[in-house]
Amino acid sequence: MFSKELRMPIYAIYGFVRFADEIVDTFHHSDKVSLLRDFREETYKAIDQKVSLNPILHAFQQVVHEYHIDHEFIDAFLDSMEMDIYPQHYDDVLLKKYIYGSAEVVGLMCLRVFLKNNHKRFAELKEQAKSLGSAFQKINFLRDIKSDFIDRNRIYFPNIDFERFTDEDKKHIEDDIEKEFQHALEGIQQLPASSRFGVYTAYLYYIQLFKKIKATNANTIAQKRIRVSDKRKIYLLTTSAIKFKLNLI
């Protein structure tokens, strides 16, 4: 759904963030702290030397140089991954830091690629991109609240007791997500055609997931992972394609 010239850079960014995420989420019988520290060092070594024998890091360093990816984005992302290694009691400040590093900066990296080094447009769309990343991440938290708590001993939302998760708690989170989605859509509509279709399709998917979560009570959310069916995904893709062709997004 992205134009051809955008695909490899986006693959490279995804490969980089997926690699780090796997370290903290799946390597349970290894020293995650050392692995992530080594990964950070190898990342900056690849960037400094402009080459790596690790194909994922080699591809990522090319994107960092070509699209002027801020090192601050990379550091913030890896810092958030490190937060996932240790048990955390999130307050508003820590949650904001975590979401910025784990989701918002990934959107900002992609925005650098989408806008092809147009720094003026980047500054204009930066906040909307952050809103989209934040909304996506909060929906992921709601969708995965059971597995995060049981499998990883994580509760990201402040002042939430998983075993007493209420509809009121859920509504408060949903209100924040609603505002972020509204803000994000303003930015999506201003993206170049080369990236707008892909980003809007992802937006539609998450809106559909959000609707299902909103229609499900808190007790069920805490016991069951909500998903969008494959049939519904195909419908959303078709809808997005039609709107894009008719220039309605």
C-alpha positions in Angstrom: 0.0 0.0 0.0 3.0 2.3 0.1 4.7 3.4 -3.1 7.5 1.2 -4.1 10.3 3.6 -3.1 9.1 3.7 0.5 8.9 0.0 1.1 12.5 -0.9 1.8 13.1 2.0 4.2 9.9 1.0 6.1 10.9 -2.6 6.1 14.2 -1.6 7.6 12.6 0.5 10.4 10.2 -2.3 11.2 13.0 -4.9 11.2 15.0 -2.8 13.7 12.1 -2.2 16.1 10.9 -5.8 15.8 14.4 -7.1 16.7 14.6 -5.1 19.9 11.0 -6.0 20.9 11.7 -9.7 20.5 14.7 -9.4 22.8 12.6 -8.1 25.7 9.4 -10.1 24.9 10.6 -13.6 24.0 14.2 -14.3 25.1 13.0 -15.2 28.6 15.9 -17.7 29.4 18.6 -15.3 28.4 20.2 -12.2 29.9 18.0 -9.6 28.3 19.9 -6.7 29.8 23.1 -7.8 28.1 21.4 -8.7 24.9 19.7 -5.3 24.6 22.9 -3.5 25.6 24.8 -5.3 22.9 22.1 -4.5 20.4 22.3 -0.8 21.3 26.1 -0.9 20.8 25.8 -2.8 17.5 23.2 -0.3 16.3 25.4 2.7 16.9 28.5 0.9 15.6 26.6 0.2 12.3 25.5 3.9 12.1 29.1 5.1 12.8 30.7 2.7 10.3 27.9 2.8 7.8 28.0 -0.9 7.5 27.1 -4.0 9.5 27.3 -7.8 9.0 23.8 -7.9 10.7 21.5 -7.4 7.6 18.8 -5.8 9.7 21.2 -3.2 11.3 22.9 -2.6 7.9 19.5 -1.8 6.3 18.5 0.4 9.3 21.8 2.4 9.3 21.2 3.2 5.6 17.8 4.6 6.4 19.2 6.6 9.4 21.7 8.3 7.0 19.5 8.7 4.0 16.5 10.1 5.9 18.3 11.9 8.8 16.7 9.8 11.5 17.3 11.5 14.8 19.5 9.6 17.2 17.2 10.9 19.9 14.4 8.8 18.4 16.6 5.7 18.5 17.7 6.3 22.1 14.1 6.9 23.2 13.0 3.7 21.5 15.7 1.6 23.1 15.1 3.2 26.5 11.5 2.1 26.3 12.5 -1.4 25.4 14.7 -1.5 28.4 11.8 -0.4 30.6 10.0 -3.6 29.5 12.7 -5.7 31.0 12.1 -4.5 34.6 8.8 -4.6 36.5 7.4 -1.1 36.4 4.7 0.7 38.3 3.7 3.3 35.7 2.6 6.8 36.7 1.6 9.4 34.2 5.2 10.6 33.6 6.6 7.1 33.1 3.7 6.1 30.8 4.2 9.2 28.6 7.9 8.4 28.4 7.2 4.7 27.5 4.7 5.5 24.8 6.9 8.2 23.3 9.8 5.8 23.0 7.9 2.6 22.1 5.4 4.1 19.6 5.6 7.8 18.9 9.2 7.8 17.7 8.6 4.9 15.4 5.9 7.0 13.8 8.3 9.9 13.6 11.0 7.7 11.9 8.4 6.6 9.3 7.3 10.3 8.8 10.9 11.2 8.0 10.7 8.5 5.2 7.2 9.5 4.0 8.2 13.2 3.6 11.6 12.4 2.1 13.6 14.9 4.2 11.1 17.8 3.9 11.9 19.2 7.3 9.3 21.9 7.1 6.5 19.4 6.5 7.9 17.2 9.2 7.6 19.9 11.7 4.0 20.6 10.6 2.9 16.9 10.9 5.1 15.8 13.8 2.4 16.1 16.5 -0.2 14.3 14.5 2.2 11.4 13.9 2.8 11.2 17.6 -0.9 11.1 18.3 -1.4 8.2 15.9 1.5 6.2 17.5 0.1 6.9 20.9 -3.5 5.9 20.0 -2.2 2.7 18.4 -0.1 1.8 21.4 -3.0 2.4 23.9 -5.3 0.2 21.9 -2.6 -2.5 21.9 -2.4 -2.1 25.7 -6.2 -2.7 26.0 -6.2 -5.6 23.5 -3.3 -7.3 25.3 -4.1 -6.3 28.9 -4.5 -10.0 30.0 -1.3 -11.3 28.4 0.7 -8.3 29.5 -0.3 -8.9 33.1 -0.2 -12.7 33.3 2.7 -13.4 31.0 4.9 -10.3 31.5 3.7 -8.8 34.8 3.0 -5.5 33.2 0.2 -3.0 33.6 0.9 0.1 31.6 -2.0 2.3 32.7 -1.5 4.2 36.0 -3.8 3.5 38.9 -5.3 0.4 37.2 -5.8 -2.8 39.1 -6.0 -5.6 36.6 -8.1 -7.8 38.9 -10.6 -4.9 39.4 -10.5 -3.4 35.9 -13.8 -1.5 35.6 -15.8 0.0 32.7 -15.1 3.4 34.2 -11.3 2.8 34.0 -11.8 1.6 30.4 -13.9 4.7 29.4 -11.3 7.1 30.7 -8.6 5.4 28.5 -10.9 5.4 25.5 -11.7 9.1 25.8 -7.9 9.8 25.4 -7.7 7.5 22.4 -10.6 9.2 20.8 -9.0 12.6 21.0 -5.7 11.3 19.6 -7.4 9.6 16.7 -9.2 12.8 15.7 -5.9 14.7 15.8 -4.0 12.0 13.9 -6.5 12.0 11.1 -5.8 15.6 10.3 -2.2 14.6 9.7 -3.0 11.5 7.7 -5.0 13.6 5.2 -2.0 15.8 4.6 0.5 13.0 3.9 1.8 12.5 0.3 -0.2 10.1 -1.9 2.8 7.7 -1.7 2.2 7.0 2.0 -1.4 8.1 2.6 -3.1 4.9 1.5 -1.0 2.7 3.7 -1.2 4.8 6.8 -5.0 5.4 6.4 -5.6 1.6 6.0 -3.7 1.0 9.3 -5.8 3.8 10.8 -9.0 2.2 9.6 -8.0 -1.2 11.0 -7.2 0.3 14.5 -10.5 2.3 14.4 -12.3 -1.0 13.8 -10.4 -2.7 16.6 -11.1 0.3 18.9 -14.9 0.1 18.1 -14.9 -3.6 19.1 -13.0 -2.8 22.3 -15.4 0.0 23.2 -18.4 -2.3 22.6 -16.9 -4.9 25.0 -17.2 -4.6 28.8 -14.1 -4.3 30.9 -14.4 -7.7 32.5 -14.4 -9.4 29.0 -11.4 -7.3 27.9 -9.5 -8.5 30.9 -10.2 -12.1 30.0 -10.2 -12.2 26.2 -8.0 -10.8 23.4 -10.2 -8.8 21.0 -9.4 -9.1 17.3 -10.7 -8.0 13.9 -11.6 -10.9 11.6 -9.7 -11.5 8.4 -13.0 -11.0 6.4 -13.4 -7.6 8.1 -9.8 -6.7 7.3 -10.4 -7.4 3.6 -13.5 -5.1 3.7 -11.5 -2.3 5.4 -8.7 -2.6 2.8 -11.2 -2.4 0.0 -12.9 0.6 1.6 -9.6 2.3 2.0 -8.6 1.7 -1.6 -11.9 3.1 -2.9 -11.6 6.2 -0.8 -8.0 6.7 -1.9 -8.9 6.3 -5.6 -11.8 8.8 -5.3 -9.4 11.2 -3.4 -11.7 11.1 -0.3 -8.7 10.8 2.1 
